[in-house]
Amino acid sequence: MKIVLSPHLSIAHPEVSSTDVFSAVNNPDERYLDTLRNRFISLKKLNDKWIMVVYEKNQEIIVITAFYMKEQKKNKYVSNKLVSGHWIKI
């Protein structure tokens, strides 16, 4: 399946490499479904940070955005999404 990066990604988050995005989509440490937007969320630990990739899946995987976050922020963010019911673990 082909992965297409949104042009927004390189503008909004130039620190995120395409290699890291592909790694997170193809081999995530955690994966969720955003039930509000029907988008997938993949999280991958890279050194001391996590990369979070938001994408849609149809004939291709279209990456909407991706960014890095520290462990503490990641844990709080994911926990809030799960508690609110906006995300489910898949």
Kinemage of the C-alpha trace (Angstrom):
@kinemage 1
@onewidth
@group {chain A} dominant
@subgroup {mainchain}
@vectorlist {calphas} color= white
{ca met a 1} P 0.000 0.000 0.000
{ca lys a 2} L 1.330 3.419 -0.949
{ca ile a 3} L 1.864 6.080 1.733
{ca val a 4} L 1.213 9.679 0.668
{ca leu a 5} L 2.423 12.533 2.847
{ca ser a 6} L 0.271 15.630 3.115
{ca pro a 7} L 2.060 18.818 1.979
{ca his a 8} L 0.981 20.288 5.331
{ca leu a 9} L 3.332 17.894 7.121
{ca ser a 10} L 6.610 19.350 5.855
{ca ile a 11} L 5.419 22.918 6.417
{ca ala a 12} L 3.933 22.541 9.894
{ca his a 13} L 6.423 19.990 11.224
{ca pro a 14} L 9.724 20.128 9.322
{ca glu a 15} L 11.421 18.293 12.197
{ca val a 16} L 9.519 15.100 11.305
{ca ser a 17} L 11.317 12.992 8.704
{ca ser a 18} L 9.481 10.862 6.164
{ca thr a 19} L 11.498 7.851 7.383
{ca asp a 20} L 10.085 8.317 10.887
{ca val a 21} L 6.549 8.657 9.500
{ca phe a 22} L 6.863 5.441 7.476
{ca ser a 23} L 8.278 3.626 10.497
{ca ala a 24} L 5.379 4.756 12.697
{ca val a 25} L 2.734 3.731 10.142
{ca asn a 26} L 4.300 0.383 9.219
{ca asn a 27} L 5.496 -0.711 12.645
{ca pro a 28} L 3.793 1.286 15.436
{ca asp a 29} L 4.239 0.673 19.129
{ca glu a 30} L 0.632 1.757 19.711
{ca arg a 31} L -2.308 2.170 17.325
{ca tyr a 32} L -5.696 3.847 17.855
{ca leu a 33} L -8.802 4.789 15.916
{ca asp a 34} L -10.098 8.354 16.230
{ca thr a 35} L -13.837 7.686 16.384
{ca leu a 36} L -14.774 11.328 15.739
{ca arg a 37} L -12.812 11.762 12.513
{ca asn a 38} L -12.507 8.116 11.454
{ca arg a 39} L -8.728 8.430 11.243
{ca phe a 40} L -5.977 6.154 12.452
{ca ile a 41} L -3.342 7.174 14.978
{ca ser a 42} L 0.022 5.411 15.149
{ca leu a 43} L 2.560 6.086 17.871
{ca lys a 44} L 6.200 5.030 17.691
{ca lys a 45} L 8.943 5.521 20.270
{ca leu a 46} L 12.029 7.088 18.700
{ca asn a 47} L 14.910 7.663 21.105
{ca asp a 48} L 13.588 9.918 23.884
{ca lys a 49} L 10.462 11.101 22.030
{ca trp a 50} L 7.325 9.656 20.519
{ca ile a 51} L 6.124 10.345 17.014
{ca met a 52} L 2.373 10.488 16.509
{ca val a 53} L 1.091 10.037 12.964
{ca val a 54} L -2.520 10.777 12.023
{ca tyr a 55} L -3.653 9.183 8.771
{ca glu a 56} L -6.575 7.995 6.655
{ca lys a 57} L -6.677 4.647 4.923
{ca asn a 58} L -8.390 3.851 1.632
{ca gln a 59} L -6.593 2.756 -1.557
{ca glu a 60} L -3.592 4.621 -0.188
{ca ile a 61} L -2.502 5.671 3.268
{ca ile a 62} L -2.745 9.451 3.389
{ca val a 63} L -0.763 10.978 6.227
{ca ile a 64} L -2.511 14.085 7.511
{ca thr a 65} L 0.012 15.186 10.113
{ca ala a 66} L 2.710 13.938 12.420
{ca phe a 67} L 4.660 15.388 15.291
{ca tyr a 68} L 6.994 14.518 18.131
{ca met a 69} L 6.204 14.683 21.822
{ca lys a 70} L 7.895 13.783 25.065
{ca glu a 71} L 6.783 10.718 27.026
{ca gln a 72} L 4.887 12.616 29.745
{ca lys a 73} L 2.877 14.661 27.244
{ca lys a 74} L 2.171 11.573 25.128
{ca asn a 75} L 0.842 9.608 28.112
{ca lys a 76} L -1.450 12.449 29.192
{ca tyr a 77} L -2.672 13.111 25.639
{ca val a 78} L -3.482 9.458 24.900
{ca ser a 79} L -5.107 8.956 28.293
{ca asn a 80} L -7.398 11.958 27.782
{ca lys a 81} L -8.438 10.708 24.325
{ca leu a 82} L -9.213 7.223 25.642
{ca val a 83} L -11.147 8.438 28.694
{ca ser a 84} L -13.223 10.814 26.565
{ca gly a 85} L -14.049 7.979 24.157
{ca his a 86} L -12.592 9.853 21.173
{ca trp a 87} L -10.020 7.102 20.595
{ca ile a 88} L -10.171 3.341 20.881
{ca lys a 89} L -7.125 1.058 20.964
{ca ile a 90} L -6.835 -1.240 17.964
